[in-house]
């Protein structure tokens, strides 16, 4: 959803939606939730057999773990390929202090144009989670913002380590840091480009960029909200051009010792299909979430509610990726998919079109991709109020619950096995668009009064206890990054802060 602004209302009577059996099988009927029954996970190893070493792209067993072992940090949106790593504690149990604000004075602002016209955008927004990582004996904080620049800060002081990298328009999504230790930053911008940027030259240097119009056909626009994933020298990225892209980076070091890349776009495909367009009666099918990879499958969804899984198992051998999973939520699904250690996926969907499908299904769900004809394990409904309700943030997987937050300002803890809502509370500041973060048994959630809240969720069956609240000001749309006692996040008031 460009600019995270409301789209036009859709009259239910004007929308007659039909869908394929694969997309609409097991349609829920209950007004609250549905639990069709447990889906079978992968067979367990016998007592006498040792588990085989994982040889695919992304081991599902790494749920909740860092993005590899070569770089110590929170390197991409939600931390790892399954989007389930939220950072490192300790998390303050009492009200923290502000360590710094960037910039010290003034705001990060820039004009930008979308379907609503030209306006001044300030601060950082959805998703906007900073990357925090250890490099050369110091902790770096790297993020793009609404001033159309990428910033590289010292986590201790908030001062610049190297100069800003300017782009031609605002940056909404989170950056990704190379997980293999190459001094590279990957980021998109509303200026049409997704870039690879070197940070080993005293100032940031663009090494390569991919245009939203380098592929065809495209729909919607040229922005890049998603944070790319890099695995085994391949970049996976979805765009608001409604295409999924896979790039062979060919990273290396040149004769001068500086990092270099020789990228080649090896695969791309539309993120929509003809059935989706028939069901939607509109063209809003951009990919705004960050792709997730579990096993040998890359998962993503789009603004038309089409959830897909593509098999990339043979990519390194020259085989073309193949779509192996298709599911339709019925409405805009911009939040990133998260995947657990057993191969299930969790996702949240918005409620804007008011379709029959989305009313029946719900907005919070767990799916089993191994059962493409009957994937719904459970689904839970939000308030389903037009013109806008539902889910913008990616669910957090924590112990035995999945935590969702809603546009209306609710937070829910849902039993991962059964879909039962164990607890629910309402944030005083209204809508929540960032993704829940849980570290050290503490849930961090911001609201649109500019207040960050911390809740004790150690007992997943108990109502969360508020530990503290800290008002920064400006709607907190960006997801916070928690790293070794300090949290970093931006607000629409114009700055990025460090609380610790």
KEFI-271680 format. One record per atom (N, C-alpha, C): residue in one letter; x, y, z. Coordinates in pm, whole numbers, plus 32768, in hexadecimal, padded with zeros to 4 digits. Layout:
N
aXYZ...
//
This chain:
500
x80557F8A8000x800080008000x8058807A8000x806280BE7F92x80C0812C7F85x80A181997FEAx810881BB803Cx80F98224809Fx80A581F88116x8078817C811Cx802581478187x7FA8819A8197x7F6F81C78128x7EF78218812Cx7E7E81C68107x7E0681ED8135x7D8E81A18112x7D7781A0807Dx7D4C812D8049x7D2181277FBFx7C8D81457FB9x7C5A814E7F41x7BCD816D7F35x7B7A80FD7F71x7B0981207FA9x7AAF80BC7FE1x7A7480697F71x7A5A7FED7F8Fx7A217F927F2Cx79977F667F5Cx79307F817F0Dx78A97F577F31x789E7EC07F22x78727E7F7F8Bx786D7DEE7F89x78117DBB7F1Cx77A57E037F07x77467DD47EA2x777F7DD77E16x77E67E277E03x78217E347D7Ex788E7DCF7D65x78B07D827DCBx791F7D247DBEx78E97C967DC7x78EF7C4D7D5Cx78C87BC17D5Dx79477B717D46x79727B2A7DACx79F57AEB7DA8x79E97A547DA0x7A297A1E7D3Bx7A34798E7D2Bx7AC6796B7D32x7AE878F37D61x7B7478CF7D67x7B86783C7D4Dx7C02781A7D2Ex7C20778F7D0Cx7C1577387D87x7C0C76B87D6Fx7C02765B7DE0x7C7B76647E3Ax7CEF76747DFDx7D6A767C7E4Ex7D6A76F67EA5x7D3377667E73x7D3677E27EC0x7CC877E57F29x7C5977A37F14x7BE577B57F6Ax7BB977377FB3x7C0576CE7FA7x7BDF76557FEDx7BE1766E8083x7B8D762580CCx7B857630815Dx7B6076BC818Ax7B0176FB8145x7AD877838167x7A99778581F1x7ACE77D5824Fx7A9A77DA82D6x7A0E781482DAx79BC77E58338x793478168347x791F785D83CCx7971783F842Fx795B787484B4x797B790984B9x79327954850Cx794579E48514x79BF7A0B8565x79F579AE85B3x7A6779D08607x7AE6798F85D5x7AE6790D85C5x7B5E78C8859Ax7B38783F8565x7B9777FE8528x7B80777784F5x7BF977238513x7BE376A9853Ax7C4F764B8552x7C2E75CA8509x7C5275BF8488x7C317548843Dx7C7674CA8470x7CD974D984C6x7D22746384F6x7DB5747184D9x7E05742C8524x7E9574358515x7EC17401848Dx7F2374468455x7F62741483DCx7FDF73C98402x7FFE736383B6x8071731083D9x80F3735883BCx814C735C841Cx81D273918406x8227732383C8x82A2734583AAx82FD72E28372x830F726F83D4x831C71F383A3x832B718283FDx83A371938459x838F716D84D6x83FB717A8537x8462710C8521x84DF712C8544x854870C6853Ax8531705A85A3x85586FE18586x854B6F7585E7x85AF6F898657x859A6F4186C5x85F06F52873Ax867F6F29871Dx86936ED386BBx871A6EA186A1x875E6EE8862Cx87166F4285E7x87516F848573x877470148592x87E7703F8564x881070CA8575x87D1711D8507x87A571998526x876971ED84BEx87CF720C8451x87A0720783D5x87F972238364x881C72B88361x889372D78336x88BC7363832Ax886873A782C0x883D742282DCx87EA746B827Dx8840749A8208x880E7485818Ex885A74A88117x8812750B80BDx879E753D80E6x875175988091x8777762A80A7x871D76828084x873977118086x872F774D8113x86C5772B815Cx86B0776981DFx86747703823Dx86C076D982A1x8697767082FCx862376A28354x85AC7665834Cx853D769083A0x855D76898435x85BB7631845Bx85E0762384E7x862076A18520x864476FF84CAx8681777C84F7x861B77E5851Fx859F77BC8532x853A78188567x856F785D85E4x856978E085E6x8593792C865Ax862879408669x8676790E860Bx870779188615x873D798585B8x87B779B585D2x87F17A1E857Dx880679F084EDx881F7A508498x88337A3C8408x88C17A0A83F1x88DD798C840Fx8962795483FCx89BF7976846Fx8A3F7955845Bx8AA4796584C5x8B1679C2849Ex8B1579F78425x8B877A4583F6x8B817AD8841Fx8B0A7B0D8434x8AFA7B97845Fx8A9F7B9984D8x8ACA7BD78543x8A7E7BDF85BEx8A227C5885B5x899F7C3F85A7x89467CB0859Ex88B97C8C8574x88667CF28572x87DE7CEC853Ex87E77D2584B1x87F07CCE844Cx88237CF583C9x87B97D168361x873D7CF5837Cx86D27D0E831Cx864F7D1A8368x85E47D3D8322x85637D478363x853F7CC283A7x85287CC78429x85077C528479x85767BEB847Ax85F17C178458x86687BD48483x86A07B5C843Cx864E7B0D83F4x86837A9583B4x86277A6B8340x86497A0382F5x85F779DE8281x856879B482A0x854E7980831Ax84C4795F833Dx847D79D38382x84C17A43838Fx848B7ABF83CAx845F7AA9845Ax84B47A6484A8x84907A408530x84F97A628599x855E7AAF8575x85C57AD785D6x85B37B6A85F4x85A37B8B8676x85787C11869Bx85E37C6386E2x86597C2886F8x86C37C748737x86F97C3087B3x874A7C7B87FEx87927C478873x877D7CA688E7x87697C6F895Ex875A7CBE89D7x87E07CE48A13x87E07D158A8Dx876A7D1B8AE5x870A7D8C8ABEx868A7D748AD4x86237DD98ABFx86097E208B43x86047EA28B45x85E87EE98BC3x85647EBB8C01x85687E9A8C82x84EE7E748CCAx84AD7EED8D0Cx84F77F598D13x84C07FD68D46x84CC80408CD9x848880AE8CECx848281158C84x850F81408C5Cx853081378BDCx85B881588BB0x85CC81EF8BA1x864582158B80x866582A08B62x868582AD8ACEx867483258A99x869A833D8A0Fx873083548A08x8774830189BBx8806830C89AEx882B83738944x87DF837588D6x87F683DA886Fx878083E18811x877B844E87C7x871C8460875Ax876A848C86E0x87448452866Cx8782847B85EEx871684AC858Fx87278525855Ax87908587857Ax877685C98602x87DD86098638x87CE864986BAx876686B886B5x876587028647x86FE87688631x86C8875885A4x86518785858Fx8615877C850Ax85D886F384F2x85B386DA8476x856C86608453x859E862883CFx858785A783BDx85AA85608342x8530856982E5x853185C7828Ax84BB85E28237x84DF85F181A4x847C85D2814Dx849185DE80BDx840985DB8079x83F78626800Cx8378861B7FC2x837385997F73x82FD85607F69x82EA84E77F1Ax825D84E47EE4x824D84A47E72x81CD84A27E2Cx819984147E21x811C84027E44x80D983837E2Ex8050839F7DF3x7FF4833D7DFAx7F7283507DBBx7F1F83BC7DFFx7F4B83E97E76x7F0484537EBEx7F4084DE7EA4x7FA984E47E51x7FE785637E34x806F85717E76x80A785EA7E71x812B86067EAAx811C863E7F36x816586037F94x81638631801Fx81F086288058x8204866580CBx828286588114x827585E48174x82D385868168x82D7851081BFx834985228222x833384FE82A1x839985128308x83AD8495835Dx842984828387x844B841683E2x845E8392839Bx8429832983D5x842B82A58396x83A6826283B1x838182088356x82FE81C98362x830681358348x829680FD831Ex8287806E8305x82E180468291x833F7FE7829Cx835C7F9A8314x83CC7FDB8366x8435800B8323x849580648360x84E9803183D2x84EE7FAE83EAx853F7F7A8459x85D37F8E843Dx861E7FCF8497x86AE7FDE8482x86F57F578486x87657F4F843Fx87C17EDE844Ex88297F0684B6x884C7EA9850Fx88AF7EC38578x89127E4F8577x89937E6E856Cx89F57E02855Ex8A7F7E30858Bx8AD37DCB85A8x8B5B7DE685D6x8BBB7DE3855Ex8C0D7E4C8553x8C6D7E5684E6x8CE27EAC8513x8D5B7E788500x8DD67EC4851Cx8DD97EFA85AAx8DAC7EA98609x8DB77ECF8695x8D507F3186C7x8CEA7F4D8678x8C807FA786A6x8BFA7F728675x8B8F7FA486B0x8B087F7C8688x8ACF7FE5862Bx8AA57FB785B5x8A6A800F8550x89D280098555x89938079853Ax890280808524x88ED80BB8499x88AB806F8442x889B809A83B7x880680968394x87D581008357x874881078333x8732816C82C3x86CA81568276x869981B98217x862682048255x860F82808226x85A882D38265x8560832681FDx85018376822Ex84AF83C881D5x84F6844881A7x8577845581C7x85C484C2818Dx860B8495810Fx85E7841D80DDx861F83E68061x86B483C7806Ex86DE839C80E6x876A837A80FDx877582FE8153x87E582B68142x880B824A819Cx8873828281FCx88648265827Cx88BB829A82E4x8909822A8327x89858249834Dx89E181E88387x8A168223840Ax89DE81F4847Bx89F9823584FBx8A4281DA855Cx8A89821985B9x8AC681D4862Ax8A5781BD8691x8A41813E86B7x89D3811E8711x89E3815E879Ax8A5E817887C4x8A7681AF8849x8A5782448850x8A70828B87E2x8A67831D87E6x89FE8359878Ax89D4830F8723x8979834786BFx89BF83A0865Bx8A4383A4865Dx8A8F83F485FDx8AA883A2857Ex8ABA83E9850Dx8AD583A5848Fx8B5D835F8492x8B5F82E4845Fx8BDE829E844Bx8C1682C083C1x8BC082BA835Dx8BE282E882D6x8B71834282A6x8B8683838237x8B2383E18203x8AA1839C81DEx8A3683EA81D9x89B683B681ABx89BF838F8118x8968833080F1x895C830D8063x88D783428031x88D983A47FD4x885C83DE7FA3x881E838B7F33x879A83817F35x874E83497EC5x86F283B67E91x86A483967E2Bx865283FD7DEEx85C9840E7E2Bx85A783BB7E8Fx852183C27ECAx8525837F7F52x84B5837D7F97x84B08348801Fx84CD82B38023x84F782848098x851281F680AFx84B581C7811Ex8460816780FDx83FF8134815Ex842C80B2819Ex8464805A814Fx84847FD48180x85047FCF81D1x851D7F5A820Bx85977F438258x860B7F1E81FCx86827F458223x86F97F1D81D9x871E7E8E8201x87757E4F81B1x87B07DCD81D3x88487DD981CFx88897DA18233x891A7D9D823Ax89487D148209x89B37D1081BBx89E17C918185x8A017C2F81F6x89C27BB981F6x89D57B5C8265x8A577B0E825Fx8AA07B1881F0x8B1B7ACC81E1x8B977B2081FDx8B857B978230x8BF67BEA8258x8C297C4881EEx8BF47C448175x8C1B7CA88111x8BE87D32813Ex8C387D9A812Fx8C0E7E1F815Ax8BA97E5B80F8x8B317E2180F6x8AC97E478098x8A457E5F80E0x89FD7EC480B1x89777EE480E2x89197EDE806Ax88A47EA2807Fx88407E938015x87C47EE2803Dx87937F367FE2x87207F8A8005x86D57FB67F89x86537FC37F98x86007FFD7F30x85D9808B7F51x85A280D07EEEx857381597EFFx84FD816F7EA3x84AC81D27EC5x843D81F67E6Ex846D82387DEDx84EE824A7DDEx852282897D64x852E82277CF1x84FA81AA7D04x84F481487C98x855C80DA7CA4x85BE80E87CFFx8630808D7CFDx8640803E7D7Fx866E7FC17D6Dx86A27F717DDCx87397F697DCAx87867F8B7E33x88157FA17E24x886A7F437E78x88E57F2F7E49x89507EF07E96x89B87F5D7EAFx89D87F767F2Ex8A2C7FE67F55x8AA37FB37FA6x8B1A7FDC7F80x8B947FB67FC8x8BAF801A8039x8BE07FE680ABx8BFE803E811Dx8C8F802C814Bx8CE9800A80EEx8D767FF78112x8DD0805E80D0x8D9A80D180ABx8DE981338061x8DF081BC80A4x8DCC81C48121x8DCC82468163x8D4B82928150x8D05827680E4x8C7F82A880CDx8C31823D8082x8BAD823B808Fx8B6081D3804Ax8B6381E67FB3x8B7381787F6Ax8B7E817E7ED8x8B1D81197E9Bx8ACC81477E3Ex8A7180EE7DF7x8AC080977D97x8AAE80127DA3x8AF07FB57D49x8A937F857CDAx8A107F847CF6x89B07F4F7C93x89247F777CBEx88CB7F817C5Dx88407F9A7C7Ex87E57F557C19x87727F297C4Ax870D7EE77BF9x86967F447BEEx866D7F627B73x85F97FB77B5Dx85797F657B66x85117FA27B99x848F7F607B9Dx845B7F447B10x84967F877AACx84697F767A22x84CA7F2179CFx85287EE07A12x85837E8579CCx853F7E0279A7x84C87DEA79E0x847D7D7179C2x83F47D96798Cx83B27D357951x832E7D4C7917x82E17CC97918x825B7CCE792Cx82067D427943x820D7D7079D4x81E47DEB79EDx81DE7E207A75x81547E5D7A8Dx81337E6A7B0Dx80B87EAD7B36x80D37EFF7BB3x807D7F5A7BCEx807C7FB47C41x80E8801F7C36x815F80137C76x81BD80837C6Ex824D80537C7Ax82A980AE7C95x8337808E7C8Ex837E80917D15x8334808B7D83x837080917E09x83A480067E31x83F880057E98x84307F887ECEx84237F8B7F66x83B97F527F9Ax83A47F51802Bx83EB7EDC8070x83FC7E6D802Ax842D7DF48068x84C37DF68082x84EB7DB380EEx85797DA0810Dx85A77D1D80CCx860B7D258078x863B7CAF8030x867D7C49808Ax86827BCD805Ax86CC7B63809Dx87417B3A8046x87B57B238083x882B7AF3803Cx88507A6B8076x88517A058021x887A797F8049x88D079457FD9x894779177FFDx89A178D57F9Dx89B579277F1Ex89CA79A97F30x89EA7A067EC1x89727A277E6Ax88FA7A037E95x88807A287E4Bx88307A8D7E9Dx87F97AF17E58x87A17B547E93x87127B357E6Ax86B67B307ECDx86277B1A7EB5x85DC7B987EE0x858B7BCE7E86x85487C4D7EA4x84C87C5B7E53x845D7C827E97x83E07CA57E54x83D37D3B7E48x838D7D6A7DE1x83807DF97DCBx82F07E257DBCx82DA7EA77DCDx82557EDD7DB2x82377EE27D1Dx82987EBB7CCAx827A7EA17C3Ex822F7E1D7C2Dx82137DDC7C9Ex81C47D617CA4x820E7CE87C6Fx82937CEE7C6Cx82E57C7E7C3Fx833D7C4B7CB1x835B7BCA7CACx83BF7B8F7D04x84417B837CB5x84B27BA67CF4x85337BAA7CAFx85997B537CF9x85EC7B0C7CADx865E7AC37CE4x86DA7AED7C98x87407B197CE0x87BA7B4F7CA5x88337B007CD6x88867AD17C7Bx89087A977C9Fx89697B0A7CAEx899C7B1F7D27x89E97B977D44x8A7A7B917D13x8AB67B1B7D18x8B427B0C7CF4x8B9A7B6E7D43x8B8F7B667DC7x8BDF7BBB7E1Fx8C727B8E7E1Fx8CCA7BED7E26x8D587BCD7E2Ax8DA57C4A7E55x8E297C3E7E5Fx8E7E7CB07E7Dx8ED77CCB7E04x8EE27D4A7DDFx8F337D707D6Cx8FC77D747D8Cx90197D907D29x90AA7D9A7D3Dx90D17E017DA6x907E7E667DBAx909C7ECD7E1Dx906F7EA77EA9x90377E2D7EB7x90097E007F39x8F7E7E2E7F5Fx8F3F7E7A7F07x8EB97EAC7F21x8E507E487EF0x8DDE7E487F36x8D747DEC7F12x8D3A7E147E8Ax8D0F7DAE7E3Ex8CD47DC67DBAx8C667D5F7DA3x8C0F7D7E7D47x8BA47D207D20x8B977D237C89x8B667CB47C51x8B477CAB7BC2x8ABE7C6A7BB3x8A547CB07BDAx89D07C727BE4x89947C4B7B5Dx89447BE27B62x88F97BB57AEEx886D7B8D7B1Cx88087BC77AE2x877E7BA37AFFx87627B1B7AC0x87527AB57B12x87457A2D7ADEx86B579FD7AD8x865B7A427B1Fx85CE7A187B1Cx85777A8B7B48x85057A967B07x849B7AEF7B38x84177AB87B07x83AD7AD97B50x83287AA87B2Bx82C07B067B66x824D7B147B22x81E07B657B5Ax81B17B2C7BDFx81927B847C3Bx815D7B5A7CBCx80C67B4A7CBBx808A7B517C48x7FFA7B407C39x7FE07AD67BD0x7F637AAE7BC1x7F3A7A587B53x7EB07A857B23x7E837A4B7AB5x7E057A767A79x7D8F7A5E7AD6x7D9479F17B22x7D2779D57B7Ex7D1A7A417BE7x7D8C7A717C1Bx7D887ADB7C7Fx7D487B597C46x7D6E7B807BCEx7D367BFA7B92x7CA07BEC7B7Cx7C737B747B58x7BE37B5F7B48x7B9B7B6B7BCEx7BD97B377C38x7B9B7B3B7CBBx7B977BC87CF6x7C007C167CDAx7C0E7C9A7D18x7BBE7D077CD3x7BBD7D037C4Ex7B867D707BFEx7BD57DF27C0Fx7C547DE77C31x7CAD7E5B7C32x7D3A7E2B7C17x7D987E8A7C0Fx7E227E6C7BE9x7E847E807C5Cx7E547E8B7CD6x7EAB7EA77D49x7EE47E257D7Ex7F557DFD7D45x7F907D7A7D63x80257D857D82x80507DF57DB8x80DE7E0A7DD6x810E7DAD7E45x818F7D8C7E3Fx81CF7D3E7EAAx82127DA27F08x81D97DB57F7Dx820E7E187FDBx824B7DD88056x823C7D558062x827A7D1480D6x83067CE480B5x834C7CB9811Cx83D37C83810Cx83C87BEB80FDx84067BB68094x83FC7B26807Bx84347AD880F1x83FC7A628108x842F7A05816Dx845679848126x84BD79438158x84EA78C5811Dx84F0785C818Bx84AB77EC8173x84AA777C81CFx84C276FE817Fx852976B381A5x854D76408154x857B766D80CBx853F76358063x855F765B7FD9x84EF76AB7F99x849F76EF7FEBx842E773B7FB8x843877CD7FE1x842678277F81x841E78B67F9Ex838A78DC7FA0x8361791C800Dx82D679428021x82C779D9801Bx82597A077FE1x82377A947FE1x81A37AA27FC4x816D7B187FDBx80E17B357FBDx80DA7BBD7F7Ax80637BE37F4Bx80577C667F0Ax7FDB7CB07F38x7FCA7D287F02x7F5D7D7F7F2Cx7ED57D507EFCx7ED57CE97EA8x7E577CA97E83x7E367C337EDBx7E8E7C127F3Cx7E767BA47F97x7EA37B1D7F65x7EF17B1A7EF8x7F217A9B7EC3x7FA17A737F0Bx7F9D7A027F51x801179CA7F97x804C795D7F3Ex80CF79647F29x810F79037ED1x818C78C97F12x81AA784C7EECx8228780C7F0Dx826777D67E8Fx82E677F87E77x832E77CD7DFFx83A377757E28x83AC77017DE9x841876A27E04x849776D37DBFx850076EB7E10x858177197DDAx85ED76B07DEEx85C376347E09x862375CA7E28x868975B07DBAx866175C17D3Dx86BC75A67CCFx86FB76207C92x86EF76937CD4x871F77117C9Ax87B4770E7C7Bx880476D87CD7x889576D77CC2x88BE767A7C51x8866761D7C2Dx888375C17BC0x884775F07B3Bx8816766C7B3Ax87E176A47AC0x874E76867AA8x870A764B7B0Ax867D762C7AF9x862876A77B1Ax85BE76BB7AD0x8567772D7AE3x850F77187B5Dx8505777B7BB7x84AA776D7C29x841C77507BFBx83D477057C4Cx834D76D87C29x82EE76F97C9Cx827A77307C79x8219774D7CE1x81DB76CC7D15x81E176BA7D9Ax81AE76407DD7x813F765A7E3Cx812376DB7E57x80BA76FB7EB8x807477797E8Dx7FEE77747E90x7F9B77E87E71x7F2777EC7ED3x7F1278617F10x7EA478717F6Fx7E7579017F67x7DF279157F6Ex7DBB799D7F65x7D7A79C37FE8x7DAA7A308026x7D6F7A6080A3x7CF27AB3808Bx7CE47AE98012x7C707B3C7FF3x7C897BD07FFCx7CFB7BFA8037x7D137C898043x7DA97CA48053x7DC97D238053x7E517D568057x7EA47D0F80C3x7F117CCF809Ax7F687C8880F8x7FF67CBC80E6x80107D2B812Bx80927D6D8121x80F27D43818Ex80BF7D1281FFx81177CE5826Bx81687C6D823Ex81E47C66826Bx823B7BF78245x820E7B758286x82227B09823Ex82047A83826Fx82737A5882CEx824E7A128339x82B179D58391x82A1793D838Cx830F78F5839Bx830D7862838Fx83497825840Dx830C77B8843Ex833E777A84B8x839577018499x83C976C48503x8428765684F4x83EA75D884BAx836575CF84BDx832075598488x82EC756E83FAx830A75E183BEx82E375F78334x825E763C831Ex821B7665838Ax819F76B0837Cx81BE77438366x8161778B8328x8171781A8315x80FD78658357x811B78DF8385x80BA793483CAx80B679BA8382x803E79F18374x80337A70832Dx7FB97ABD8359x7FC07B3F8343x7F4F7B96835Fx7F247BDE82E1x7EA27BF682D6x7E6A7C368260x7E197CB0828Ax7E177D138233x7DC77D8A824Dx7D357D718227x7CDF7DD0824Cx7C527DC88228x7C2B7E5181F1x7C327E5D816Cx7C157EDC8129x7BAC7ECD80BCx7BB17E5F8075x7B537E4B8008x7ACC7E168037x7ACA7DD780AAx7A4F7DA080DFx7A1C7D2A808Fx7A747CD98059x7A4B7C6A8004x7A097BFA8054x79BA7BAC800Ex797C7B37804Dx79E87ADA8084x7A517AC78036x7ABD7A6D805Ex7AFC7A9980E2x7B1F7B1A80ECx7B637B498165x7B057B4B81DDx7A837B6381C7x7A247B5C8235x7A187ACE826Cx7A197A6D8212x7A0C79E2823Cx7A8B79AD827Ex7AFE79D18245x7B7C79988273x7BAD79D582F4x7BBB7A5882F8x7BF77A9B8369x7C7A7ADD8342x7CBD7B1C83A3x7D317B6E8386x7DB37B3B83C5x7DAC7ADC841Fx7E237AA1845Ex7E1C7A0B8448x7E8879D08414x7E7C794383EEx7F0078F883F4x7EF278758402x7F60781683F8x7F4077B68387x7FA177A2832Ex7F8D774D82B9x7FF576DE82B6x7FCF766E8279x802C76008261x804475F681CBx80B776278199x80D076278108x80D9759B80CCx80ED75348121x80F674AC80EFx806D747580C8x800574BF80E8x7F7D749980C5x7F3E75078070x7F6C751A7FF7x7F40758D7FA7x7EAA758F7F8Dx7E68751C7F90x7DD8751A7F77x7D8675317FF6x7DC7752E8067x7D80753D80E7x7DE175738150x7E1875EC813Cx7E8976178190x7E6576598213x7DE776818228x7DC676D0829Ex7DC87679831Bx7E2576968375x7E29765483F6x7DC9769A8456x7DD3771E845Cx7D70777084A2x7D7177FD846Bx7D0578448483x7CFB78D0845Cx7CA7791A84C3x7CCD799784DFx7C8A79EA8542x7C667A6E8501x7BEF7A9F851Dx7BC17B1B84E1x7BE57B938537x7C007C0484F2x7C097C848535x7B7C7CBF8538x7B717D3F8553x7AEE7D7F855Dx7AA67D8784D7x7AF17D7F8468x7AB87D8283E1x7A637DFF83CAx7A9D7E7183EAx7A597EF183D5x7A937F38835Cx7A3D7F698305x7A697FBC8296x7A66804E82C2x7ABB80A58289x7B0A808E8211x7B9080478227x7BB8803082A7x7C3B7FF282BAx7C447FB38344x7C677F338345x7C877EEC83C0x7CDE7E75839Ax7CFB7E2183F9x7D507DAE83DBx7DE07DC28407x7E3C7D8083BFx7EC67D7083EEx7F297DB0838Cx7F837E0383C0x7FF37E3B8373x807A7E0183A2x80837DDB8420x81007DA98456x810E7D148444x818A7CE6843Bx81A67C56842Fx819B7C1484B8x815C7BA084C1x814D7B5F8543x81D37B36857Ex81DD7B3C8601x82537B0E8649x82377A838680x82927A26866Ax828779A086A2x82D8799C8722x829379808790x82D479848813x82A1790F8867x82FD78B7888Ex82D9784088D8x826777F98890x81F377EB88D1x818477A18895x811377FA8865x812F787B8850x80C978D6881Cx80FD792487A4x809F79568756x80BA79B786ECx807C7A3B8717x80C97AA6870Fx809A7B2A873Cx807F7B8186C2x80057BB486B8x7FDD7C0E864Dx7FB87C958689x7FCD7D00863Cx7F907D80865Fx7F3B7DB085EAx7ED67E018606x7E737E2485A2x7E747EBA8584x7E397EDB8511x7E2A7F6884ECx7DDB7FB48557x7D7D7F728597x7D2B7FB385FCx7D6D7FC38682x7DE87F8F8693x7E317FA3870Fx7E2A7F318771x7DF87EBD8746x7DF57E4987A0x7E747DF58791x7E997DB087FAx7F027D4B87F6x7EC87CC98829x7EE67C5B87E1x7EAD7BD98804x7F1B7B71880Ex7F0F7B1A8872x7F647AA4887Dx7F117A2A885Bx7F3679E487F1x7EE6797587BDx7F3478F387CBx7EF3788F8802x7F2F780B8811x7F5977D78788x7FDB77B98777x800C778F86F5x7FD5770886C9x7FAE76B68727x7F7E76318704x7EEA763286DEx7E99767A872Dx7E077670871Ex7DC576EA86E0x7E07775E86E3x7DC877D886B4x7D72781D871Dx7D7577ED8798x7D29782C8804x7D6A78B1882Bx7D1A7919883Ax7D4D799A8869x7D60799288FFx7DDC7993892Cx7DF9798689BBx7DEB7A0B8A03x7E167A7589C2x7E097AF88A00x7DFE7B658995x7DCB7BD689BEx7DB67C478963x7DB47CC689B5x7DF77D2C8983x7DED7DAF89C4x7DF17E1C895Ax7DCE7E958982x7DC57F058924x7E2C7F6F8948x7E777F9B88E5x7ED8800788F9x7E8F808D88FBx7EB580E68955x7E6B81648962x7E7C81C188EBx7EE581AA889Ax7F008208882Cx7EC581E187A8x7E68818487A5x7E2781628727x7E7A810586D1x7E74811A864Fx7EA980BC85EBx7F3A80958604x7F57801885E9x7FE07FE685F1x80027FA5856Dx806E7FD4852Fx809A7FA184ADx81217F5A84B5x816E7F77851Dx81EE7F328527x81D87EA28550x82417E528545x82377DC58568x82617DB085F8x82197D598642x823C7D4186CDx82CB7D0A86D9x830F7D358740x83987D07875Ex83987CCD87EBx83CC7C5387F9x83D37C12887Cx84627BE38894x849F7C1988FCx85267BF38925x85277BEC89BEx85677B8589F5x85707B758A86x84E77B768AC9x84857B358A8Cx83FE7B2D8AC2x83B97BB48ACAx83E87C168A7Fx83AD7C9B8A7Fx837B7CBB89F2x82FC7CE289E9x82BE7D0C896Cx82CA7DA2895Fx83027DCF88EEx830F7E5E88D2x82AD7E848864x82597EE98880x81F77F1A881Fx81EA7FB0882Cx81EC7FF587BAx81D6808487B9x814C80A58786x81218122879Cx809E814B876Cx80A681D28727x8034820386FAx8034827E86AAx802B82FD86FFx803982F28783x8053836987D3x80E9837F87E0x8136832387A6x81C7832C87B2x81FB82EE8831x81B0828F886Bx81D7825088E9x820181C088D1x8277819C8905x82A581128903x828080D08987x82488056897Ex821C800D89F4x82697F8A89FFx82817F5F8A7Bx82C07EDE8A96x82667E8D8AF1x824C7E0F8ACAx81F47DB78B16x823C7D358B38x82247D048BB1x82587C828BDAx81FC7C158BA3x82347BBF8B4Bx81E47B538B10x82237ACB8B2Ex826F7AC28B9Bx82B47A458BBDx825279D38BCBx81E079ED8C0Cx817679898C17x8116799F8BA3x811C79478B40x80CE795D8AC6x803879478ADBx801279118B4Ex7F8478FD8B6Bx7F4979738BB9x7F9E79C98BECx7F707A388C40x7F647AB98BF0x7F0B7B108C1Dx7EFF7B938BDFx7F837BDE8BF0x7FBD7C158B84x803D7C5A8B90x80387CCD8BF4x80A57CDD8C3Dx80B07D478CA0x81047DB98C67x80CF7E328C6Fx81197EA78C40x818F7EC38C9Dx82087EC68C64x82807EE48CB1x829F7F798CB0x82937FB68C3Dx82AD80468C32x827B807A8BACx826C80FE8BA4x824D81458B28x82A781BE8B1Ex82D281DD8AA4x832982508A8Ex82F5829C8A15x82CE831A8A28x8298836A89BAx830683B78974x8315839A88F2x837883DD889Fx8337844A884Cx82C0842C881Bx8278848B87C5x827B84618734x820E847686EEx8203844D8662x81D983BC8658x8185839E85FBx8155831485EDx81CA82B585D7x81CE824A8625x823781E58617x8204817A85B7x822781888538x8204812484D3x827580BF84BFx82EF80E984D9x8363809384C2x8370802A852Fx83A17FB58508x83B97F498566x843A7F6485B4x84387F598639x84B37F748685x85197F048676x85987F2A8680x86077ECB8680x86407EC7870Dx86437E508749x86767E4087D1x87007E0187CBx87657E448809x87EC7E0E8801x883C7E32887Ex88567DCC88D0x88B27DD58942x88947E4B899Ex88157E5489C9x87EF7EB78A2Cx87B57F3689F5x87B57F488972x87837FC38936x87247FA288C3x86B87FF088B8x865E7FE08847x8667805C87EFx865F8044876Cx866E80AF8709x85F280AF86B0x85B48123869Fx853F812C8648x852781BD8620x84DF81CE85B2x84BB82538583x8428826E8596x840382EE858Dx837783158595x835B837A8526x82DB8393850Fx82B483F484ABx82CB848584DBx82F984958555x831B851C8586x839A854F8546x83E884F48504x845A852584B8x84E084EF84E1x84E9849F854Ax856B84708577x856D83DE8598x85E683A985ACx85FE832185DCx863D832D8665x860F82D986C4x863C82E4874Ex86798261877Cx86CB826B87E7x870281F8882Cx86D5820088BDx868D819C88ECx866281958977x86A9811F89B9x86E281398A30x872780CC8A73x874B80F18B01
//
